[in-house]
Amino acid sequence: MKAIILTEPGGVDKLKVAEIPAPVPGDHEVLIQNKAISINPVDTFVRSRQQYVDYVLGEGAKEKPIILGWDVSGVVVDTGKAVTRFKKGDEVFGMVKFKGHGKAYAEYTTAPEDHLALKPANTTHEEAAAATLTALTAWQALVTYARIQKGDKVLIHAAAGGVGHYAVQIAKHFGAFVIGTGSPKNKEFVLGLGADQFIDYTTERFEVVVTDADIVLDSLDEPGRSLAALKKGGRLISILTQFDDALLEQARAKDVYTYRMSVYSDGEQMKAIAGLLAGGELRSHVSETYTFDQIAAAHQSVESGRTRGKIILKP
């Protein structure tokens, strides 16, 4: 099969298309013929440095070849002998083995059955692959950790991005009042996702506009500003920044719950996301699609930080 291997950590030139044997599923795994693969910022981080390879892949970093990627949508073509949830021919999607060696940048990928959900019939493989790591991140941030409730005021940074555009829709599903930040070119896009208010970060300071949020989903590197946007007793969920002692002390003084999250694979949560996709309450925005031969350009696009929605790779 064709796969994109990482010859060594570094620039995009370290990603090479190669022919390798197709994997064999374990007892509780299925073999997926990938139809679409989603690319995330974490993919570019892992590609760039050995320390990220070791941190994210864990023991998998010792395996060769290293194959990046965790987000897939495709068709089950084989099953392990203990698999009960899926059968050959099922269309499935999910975030595979994160953290760990997901090996998604390939024509075929093995995945634990409890990391997957059935792909809704009204959702393309490209849209399903997009709604994996980033949609799970938004779900876990808002539902698992922030415990979002109807009527909450929720501030979402980078609301047009991968995580952000799902977070807006998930928050609206739970009946929240949603405020999204972004550049002026993304205003109509964010409002079109269902946001109730938009803040142009190039002309406004969000912590001046908002001082009574119940929840802030922070993807910036300025958590002190996000803390200032919260009311007493609010919840601050970060997907990027570790909280230092000074910030934690400020949060305690304001009775704010803080959590620096790391997304994890969860098939039951993928089923919840599948339900929202099937019901039309969640939709993926795919901005660009690339082939395996265009992997360098795909990574460069993600690294630009200007992506609206998601970038997809096609085997």
Secondary structure, 3 states (H helix, E strand, C coil): CEEEEECCCCCHHHEEEEECCCCCCCCCEEEEEEEEEEECHHHHHHHHCHHHHHHHHHHHHHCCCECCCCEEEEEEEEECCCCCCCCCCCEEEEECCCCCCCCCCECEEEEEHHHEEECCCCCCHHHHHHCCHHHHHHHHHHHHHCCCCCCCEEEECCCCCHHHHHHHHHHHHCCCEEEEEECHHHHHHHHHCCCCEEEECCCCCHHHHCCCEEEEEECCCCHHHHHHCEEEEEEEEECCCCCCHHHHHHHHHCCCEEEECCCCCCHHHHHHHHHHHHCCCCCCCEEEEEEHHHHHHHHHHHHCCCCCCEEEEEC
